[in-house]
Amino acid sequence: MRFMIIIKASQDSEAGKMPSEALLTEMGNYNEELLKAGILLAGEGLHPSSKGARVRFRGDTHTVIDGPFAETKELIAGYWLWQVKSKQEAVEWVKRCPNPMPGTEAEIEIRQVFEMEDFGEELTQELREQEERVFGDGREGGEEVLRWERPPINF
């Protein structure tokens, strides 16, 4: 099972405040643990929403909204993508994570990623083959897994 681990933004992360050397060291060590355990597929820290944009769709109309965005609690500061056996295993790994926003109350959300079989009959053989062409065989969680060449540093 794949899970996206979502690190929620804080006022500091949205202000562009960079993490301390101590936090970077702790997160680097944690990322190495994830890599050694074989569960880390991807992960990165994100720039503040002031450097981003949103595209709103209404029918055929697209509206671009430049950041920053007001609701900090709904924003993402970083993420990991993990391959684990269960949601409980993901929870256990998150509980071992250093506080991503020291000195504040931080929140990390755990969300399961859809796999092709979750779509049932709606995912025709033609659509399945297209997915495999675009994303490769590693997406299905088999022996071969897509990995970054370097362990990512979050935040």
C-alpha positions in Angstrom: 0.0 0.0 0.0 1.2 3.5 -0.8 0.6 6.4 1.5 1.2 10.1 1.0 2.5 11.6 4.3 1.6 15.3 4.2 3.4 17.8 6.4 1.1 20.8 7.1 2.4 24.3 6.8 3.0 26.7 9.7 3.2 30.4 9.9 7.0 30.1 9.8 7.1 27.8 6.8 4.7 30.1 5.0 6.9 33.1 5.9 9.8 31.3 4.1 11.7 30.6 7.4 14.2 27.9 6.6 14.7 25.0 9.0 17.7 25.0 11.4 20.8 22.9 10.8 19.6 20.7 13.8 16.3 20.0 12.2 17.9 19.3 8.8 20.2 16.8 10.5 17.3 15.1 12.3 15.2 14.9 9.1 18.1 13.7 7.1 18.7 10.9 9.6 15.0 10.1 9.6 14.9 10.0 5.8 17.9 7.5 5.9 15.9 5.3 8.3 13.0 5.3 5.9 15.3 4.5 3.0 17.0 1.7 4.8 13.6 0.2 5.8 12.7 0.2 2.1 9.5 2.3 2.4 10.6 5.7 1.0 9.5 6.3 -2.5 9.7 10.1 -2.7 9.6 13.2 -0.6 10.3 16.9 -0.7 9.8 20.2 1.1 7.8 22.8 -0.7 8.3 26.6 -1.0 5.7 28.8 0.6 2.4 29.4 -1.1 3.5 32.9 -2.0 5.6 31.3 -4.7 2.7 29.2 -6.0 -0.5 29.5 -7.8 -3.9 27.8 -8.0 -6.0 27.2 -11.0 -9.8 27.2 -10.4 -12.0 25.3 -12.9 -15.6 26.3 -13.5 -16.9 24.5 -16.4 -14.7 25.4 -19.3 -13.3 28.5 -17.5 -9.9 28.5 -15.8 -9.0 31.2 -13.3 -5.4 31.5 -12.0 -5.0 32.7 -8.4 -1.5 33.6 -7.4 -0.3 32.9 -3.8 0.0 33.5 -1.0 -3.1 31.7 0.3 -4.7 32.7 3.6 -5.5 29.4 5.3 -2.1 28.2 6.6 -3.7 25.1 8.3 -4.8 23.9 4.9 -1.5 24.3 3.2 1.3 21.8 2.7 4.9 22.4 3.6 6.2 19.0 2.4 5.4 15.4 1.7 6.7 11.8 1.6 5.4 8.9 -0.5 5.8 5.6 1.3 5.2 2.0 0.5 4.1 0.2 3.7 2.0 -2.8 4.6 -0.8 -0.9 6.3 -2.1 2.4 7.6 -1.0 1.4 11.1 2.6 0.9 9.9 2.5 4.4 8.3 1.1 5.8 11.6 4.0 4.1 13.5 6.6 5.6 11.2 5.0 9.1 11.5 5.1 8.8 15.3 8.9 8.4 15.0 9.3 11.6 12.9 11.0 14.6 14.4 8.6 17.5 15.0 8.7 19.2 11.5 7.8 22.6 13.0 9.8 22.8 16.3 8.4 25.2 18.8 4.9 25.0 17.4 2.1 22.5 17.2 2.6 20.6 14.0 0.4 18.2 12.1 1.2 15.4 9.6 -1.7 13.8 7.6 -1.6 10.3 6.3 -3.6 9.5 3.1 -3.7 6.3 1.1 -2.9 6.5 -2.6 -5.3 4.8 -5.0 -3.9 1.8 -6.8 -5.2 0.7 -10.2 -7.2 -2.1 -8.8 -9.2 0.4 -6.7 -10.9 1.7 -9.8 -12.6 -1.6 -10.6 -14.3 -2.1 -14.0 -14.1 1.6 -14.9 -10.4 1.2 -15.5 -10.5 -0.6 -18.8 -7.6 -2.6 -20.2 -6.8 0.2 -22.5 -6.7 2.7 -19.6 -4.6 0.3 -17.6 -2.0 0.0 -20.4 -1.9 3.8 -20.7 -1.2 4.1 -17.0 1.6 1.6 -17.3 3.1 3.5 -20.3 3.0 6.8 -18.4 4.0 5.6 -14.9 5.8 2.3 -15.5 5.4 -1.0 -13.7 6.9 0.4 -10.4 3.6 2.2 -9.7 1.8 -1.0 -8.8 4.0 -1.8 -5.8 5.8 -4.8 -7.3 9.5 -5.7 -6.9 10.6 -2.7 -9.0 9.8 0.5 -7.2 10.4 4.1 -8.6 12.9 5.9 -6.4 14.7 9.2 -6.4 18.5 9.0 -6.8 19.1 10.8 -3.5 17.3 10.7 -0.2 15.2 13.8 -0.1 15.5 16.5 2.6 12.0 17.7 3.7 11.6 21.4 4.5 
